[in-house]
């Protein structure tokens, strides 16, 4: 699984993504980061070669903090928190039945996580999305 969390200037999480990959290889991680990542900003990782290659491909500023470093709990706090929240969400909502639809459940979690501060604006955003979308007739 590839996990990313963007932080604001105060160090609080803004957006996240979680994506299941069949194998944690440079090609698959690079593809996920190409679709989901942002070239701007600083990429923090645990030094795995797959993330270093992804950062290099995106010309991103990549900083490594090893798991054994004393700063690791601070650096990876929000990654660990998002993973923990996702696991709790899936366990409580779907009672651990995740194998077949794991990515769909993770997408639902990230959708909710990324919109957690919208509050009452979410209805207005939904209305705008409906008004601006193309019609999809049933008969065609």
C-alpha positions as CSV (number, residue, x, y, z in Angstrom):
1,X,0.0,0.0,0.0
2,X,1.2,3.5,-0.8
3,X,0.1,6.2,1.6
4,X,0.5,10.0,1.3
5,X,-0.5,12.9,3.5
6,X,-0.1,16.5,2.7
7,X,0.5,18.9,5.6
8,X,-0.2,22.6,5.9
9,X,2.2,25.2,7.2
10,X,1.3,24.4,10.8
11,X,2.0,20.7,10.2
12,X,-1.6,19.6,10.3
13,X,-3.0,17.1,7.7
14,X,-4.9,18.5,4.8
15,X,-5.4,15.7,2.3
16,X,-4.5,12.0,2.2
17,X,-4.5,9.1,-0.2
18,X,-4.2,5.4,0.3
19,X,-3.8,3.1,-2.6
20,X,-3.4,-0.7,-2.7
21,X,-0.6,-1.9,-5.0
22,X,0.1,-5.5,-6.0
23,X,3.8,-5.1,-5.4
24,X,5.8,-2.3,-3.8
25,X,8.1,-1.9,-6.9
26,X,9.5,1.3,-8.3
27,X,7.3,1.2,-11.4
28,X,4.0,0.8,-9.4
29,X,4.9,3.4,-6.8
30,X,6.1,5.8,-9.5
31,X,2.7,5.4,-11.2
32,X,0.7,6.0,-8.0
33,X,2.8,9.0,-7.1
34,X,2.4,10.4,-10.7
35,X,-1.4,10.2,-10.3
36,X,-1.7,11.1,-6.7
37,X,1.4,13.0,-5.7
38,X,2.2,16.7,-5.9
39,X,5.6,17.8,-7.3
40,X,5.7,20.9,-5.1
41,X,6.7,20.7,-1.5
42,X,8.9,18.3,0.4
43,X,8.6,14.5,0.3
44,X,9.4,12.7,3.5
45,X,10.0,9.0,3.5
46,X,11.7,6.2,5.4
47,X,14.4,5.9,2.8
48,X,12.9,3.1,0.8
49,X,14.4,3.1,-2.7
50,X,10.9,3.0,-4.3
51,X,10.0,6.4,-2.8
52,X,13.4,7.9,-3.6
53,X,12.9,6.9,-7.3
54,X,9.4,8.4,-7.3
55,X,10.7,11.7,-5.8
56,X,13.5,11.7,-8.4
57,X,11.1,11.1,-11.2
58,X,9.0,14.0,-10.0
59,X,12.0,16.3,-9.3
60,X,10.7,16.7,-5.8
61,X,12.7,17.6,-2.7
62,X,13.1,14.3,-0.9
63,X,14.2,14.0,2.7
64,X,14.8,10.7,4.4
65,X,14.1,9.9,8.0
66,X,15.0,6.3,9.0
67,X,12.7,4.4,11.3
68,X,15.5,4.1,13.8
69,X,16.0,7.9,14.0
70,X,14.8,9.6,17.2
71,X,12.7,12.1,15.1
72,X,10.8,9.2,13.3
73,X,7.7,9.3,15.5
74,X,7.3,13.0,14.9
75,X,8.0,12.9,11.2
76,X,5.7,10.0,10.5
77,X,3.0,10.9,13.1
78,X,0.4,11.8,10.5
79,X,1.1,8.9,8.2
80,X,0.7,6.5,11.2
81,X,-2.4,8.4,12.3
82,X,-4.1,8.2,8.9
83,X,-3.3,4.5,8.5
84,X,-4.7,3.9,12.0
85,X,-7.9,5.9,11.3
86,X,-8.4,4.0,8.0
87,X,-8.0,0.6,9.8
88,X,-10.5,1.6,12.5
89,X,-12.9,2.9,9.9
90,X,-12.8,-0.3,7.9
91,X,-13.0,-2.6,11.0
92,X,-16.0,-0.7,12.5
93,X,-17.8,-0.1,9.2
94,X,-17.2,-3.3,7.3
95,X,-16.2,-5.5,10.2
96,X,-12.9,-6.5,8.7
97,X,-14.4,-7.7,5.3
98,X,-11.9,-6.0,3.1
99,X,-10.1,-8.4,0.8
100,X,-12.4,-8.1,-2.3
101,X,-13.1,-4.4,-2.1
102,X,-10.2,-3.0,-0.1
103,X,-9.4,-0.1,-2.5
104,X,-13.1,1.0,-2.6
105,X,-13.2,1.1,1.2
106,X,-9.9,3.1,1.3
107,X,-11.3,5.5,-1.3
108,X,-14.4,6.0,0.9
109,X,-12.2,6.7,3.9
110,X,-10.0,9.2,2.0
111,X,-13.1,10.9,0.5
112,X,-14.4,11.5,4.0
113,X,-11.0,12.4,5.4
114,X,-10.3,14.9,2.7
115,X,-13.7,16.6,3.2
116,X,-13.9,16.6,6.9
117,X,-13.7,20.4,7.3
118,X,-16.3,21.2,4.6
119,X,-19.2,21.0,7.0
120,X,-22.3,22.6,5.5
121,X,-20.5,23.6,2.3
122,X,-20.5,19.9,1.1
123,X,-24.2,20.2,0.0
124,X,-23.5,23.3,-2.1
125,X,-20.5,21.5,-3.7
126,X,-22.6,18.5,-4.5
127,X,-25.2,20.7,-6.1
128,X,-22.5,22.5,-8.2
129,X,-21.1,19.1,-9.3
130,X,-24.6,18.0,-10.4
131,X,-25.3,21.2,-12.3
132,X,-22.0,21.2,-14.1
133,X,-22.0,17.5,-15.0
134,X,-23.2,16.0,-18.3
135,X,-26.6,14.1,-18.2
136,X,-26.4,10.3,-18.2
137,X,-29.7,9.1,-19.7
138,X,-30.7,5.5,-18.7
139,X,-31.7,4.4,-22.1
140,X,-28.4,4.9,-23.8
